[in-house]
């Protein structure tokens, strides 16, 4: 690319242009890889997809990282639902037959809406899916869309889908935060994989409060990236499907080597994973030893 651009600085602008400058690049999308980054948890590994580029998140030794530290910038307060008419094939980029980002009704961009309301959809009924080992599940899988940013790059919001098997843990984590009046973006959350299960089941643990400069950066992202965040969590829809890897939101399936883990993967969560309803989650909060300990270590006042 030519570097023949004349020297232009704000201090040398003509008088009629001074004070009208903006720092944003209105042509940013011209060089963008497209859409927003998506964190995948396939195979119990964290990968970040940016367009067609997929990068494995590694630890200091170069191995696949068993956990990541992030700030949960925002979340869709509703469960998302995804249905595929055909069985899932690992690595497939097939778009969902029907999906909902609010758990109420199909997205207007669904290829083949299956019902007018999710509540009356036969695919959303427990037992509508029978696994290879005879277990029951739901053909239309629940998940929750979170907008997260790496601690090392807070101005780079990404999507991560919390699968059905992990919604209870997410709700319990939210209960602990809400119990103490702490917003998710006020702490650094360690997101890892539950040990002893074959399928990707996530764990959440608060490791520390965000620093003052980190909070300022998070608040700037919340202010300046409102549309991007809305698209990440699915509250804004303007395309047939998001740019991410939809396989996470599909009905959870344990690897064939350990098929007995399947029923646990599709066990329905008993409550909505919402962090804002303090009274609704207070009773459950006392049962979460690991999360409670993590937050107590941060010197929260009970």
N, C-alpha and C positions, 0 to 999 in steps of 0.2 A: 504493500500500500504506500502511496506517495506521502511524503512528510513535508509537503510544500505549503502547509497552512501558514498564513501570516501570523505574526505574533499578536495575540489578542489577550488582554487582561482586563479585568473589571475596572482597574484603576485608570485605564486609558480609554474607557468608553466615552463617546460624545455625551455631552451634558443631558441630552434628551433621552438617553438610554440608561444612564446611571440610576441605580436603585430599583431597576426592573429585572435584574438577573435572578435566575433560579439555578440551583445546583443539580437538578435532576436532568437526566439524559432522556429526552422524549423519543430517541431512536434506539433505546436499549434493546428492544425486542428484535431489532434487525440482526443482532449478533447473538441472541439468546439461543440456547439449545432447545428451547421449547418447554413450556409448562413449568411446573415446580418439581423440586427433588422429592423422591419417594424412598422411604426406608423400608426395605423388604426383610422379612424374617424367615424366609424359606430355608429349610434344612438346618434350622437353629443357627443361622449365621445372619449377621447384619450386613446388608448391602445397600448402597445408595445409588438409585437410578436417576440419571439426568438425561432425558431424551433416550437415545439408543445406547448411552454409555452407562455401564454398571460397574461400581467400584466396591470391593470388599472392604469392610472396616476391620482393621487389624490392630493387634496389641503391640507392645514394644518389641516383642520377639518376632513380629511379622506373621504370627498366626491369627486365625480368625478370632476377633474379640468376642469374649463371652458376655460382655455388657457394654453399654455406652452411657456416658453422662450427658444429660441434656436438660434444658429448661422447657417445660411444657408451656408454650406460649398461649395456646387456646385449645378449645375442644368443642366439637359439636355436642350439645347437651342431649341429643337424641341418638338412639341406636340407628345405625345404617343397616340395610338389608340387601343381600345380593343373591340372585337365583340364576343358575345355569341349567338349561334344559338338557345339556349333554354332560356326561361325566368329565371330571377334571383330568387333564393330561399335564403332567409336570412340564413347565416351561411354555405352556400354551399362552398365546396372547389373545385368545378369544374374548370378546367383550361379553358382559353378562346379558342374559336374555331379558332380565327385568331387575331393576334395583331401585332402592329408595334411600335418600340421604336424611330423611326425617322419620322413617319408620311408620309413617301415616299412610302414604299412598305412593304408587310408582312414580318415579321421575318422569317428567314429560319427554325425556330423551331415551327412555327404555325402549329397546328394540321390539319387545313383545310384552306389554303389560299383562300380568297374569290375573289381576283383580283390581277393582276400583279402590279398595282399601286393603292395607296390609293385614289388618285384623281379621278380615274374612277370607284371606287367601289360603287355599288348601296347602300350599307349599310352606306356609309359616306355622303349620300345626306339628306339634311334637309327634314323631312317628311317621312323618311324611317321607323320611329318608331311612332306608335300611342299609346298614353298612355291610361290608364284605363278611364280617364275622357275626352278622345277625343282630347287631346293636341298633338302637333307635336314635334318630336325630331329626333335624329339620332340614328339608331340602333347600329352604331359603335361609342362609346363614346370617346371624347377627354379628355386628362388629361395631367399633366406635372409632371415629376419626379424630386423631390428635394432631395438632400442629406443634412440632418441637423444633428446637434449634440446638445444635451442638454448643457446649460451653465455650469451645474454641472459636466458634463463628456464629455468634448470636444473631447476626443480620442475615442469616441464610435459613429461613423457615422451611421445614420439610413436613411431609405427610407420613404418619405411621398409623397403620390400622391395628387396633387391638382386637384380636379374634375372640370368638364366642367363649372359648375355654378360659379366657383371661379376664372377662368382664367383671366377675365377682371380685377378683383381686384389685382391679382398678377402682371399683366402687368402694372397697374397704380402704384403699389408700386415700381416696378422696374424702372418706369419712374422717380419717385422722387429721387431714389438713383442715377440713371445715370445722372440726371440733375445736381447733385452736385458732380459728379465724385467719388462717393462712391461705392465700391464693396460690395455685400451683406454680405460677411464674415467679413466686418469691423464693423458691428453693431449687436447688440442683437435684434432679432425680436420676438415680441410677436405675437404668432399665436393663434387666438381664433375663436369662432363661431359667425356668424352673428345672431343677435337677430331678432326675429319676423318671422323666416322662419322655416318650419318643417324639411327640409332636411339639411344635413351638408354643410354649405357654410362658407368658411374660411375667416378670416380677417387678415391683416398683419399690424403691427405697429412697427416702430423702437423705442426702449426705451432708448438705450444708445450706445455709442461706446464701442467696446471691449477694455479691458485693455491691456497693453503692454505684460503681461505674457500670457494672453488669445490669443492674436494675434500670439505669438510665438508658442503656442500649436496648433492653427489652421493651421499655415503654416507647422508645422511638420506633421500633419495629411495629408495635401494636398500633401506633398512630399513622405511620406512613405506609404500611403494607396491609391496610385493612381489606382491600379487595383480594389480594393474594391469599391472605389468611382465610377469607371467606370461601375461596375456591378450594383451598386445602382441606378445610373441615366440611365442605359440602353445603354450606348455607347459601352459597352463590353458585348457580349452575348456568353455564353458557355454552356447553359442549355436550355432545352425545355421551361422553364418558370422560372421566378425568384421565390425566396422562400417566397414571401410575400403574403398578402391577396389581391387577385385581385379584390375583390368586389368593392373597391373604384373607380376603373377605369371603372366600368360598367356604362351604361346609368343611370343617376341620377333619382331616383324615390322617390317621397314624400311618407311618411307613409299614409296608407289608411285613417286614421282619418282626414287627411287634404289634400285630393287629389288635391285641387286647386293650390297648390304650385308647382305641377309638371312642367307646362310649363316654369316657371322661371328657374327651375333646368336644363332644357335642352336647354335654349336659347344660341345660338352660340356666342362665343366671337368674337368681331369685329376685333381683331388684334392679332398677335402672342405675347405671353407673354415673350418677350426677354428684358433683362436689358442692353444689350450692344449697341443697336442702338439708340443713343441719339437723333438724328434728327428726327427719325420716331416717337418717343414718346413724344417729347417736347411739342407739342400743347395740348396733352391730360393732361399733368402734372398739369396744373394750376387748373383743376377742382376737384382735390382730396383734399378736405379741411382737413379731418382727418389725412391723411398721411402727408400732407404738414405741418400741425401743429406739428405733432410728430417729424418730422425732423428739423423743425425750433427750437423746444425746445432743440435740440441737438447742436444748434448754428452753423448750416450750413450756409455758405455764399451764397446768391443767385447771 
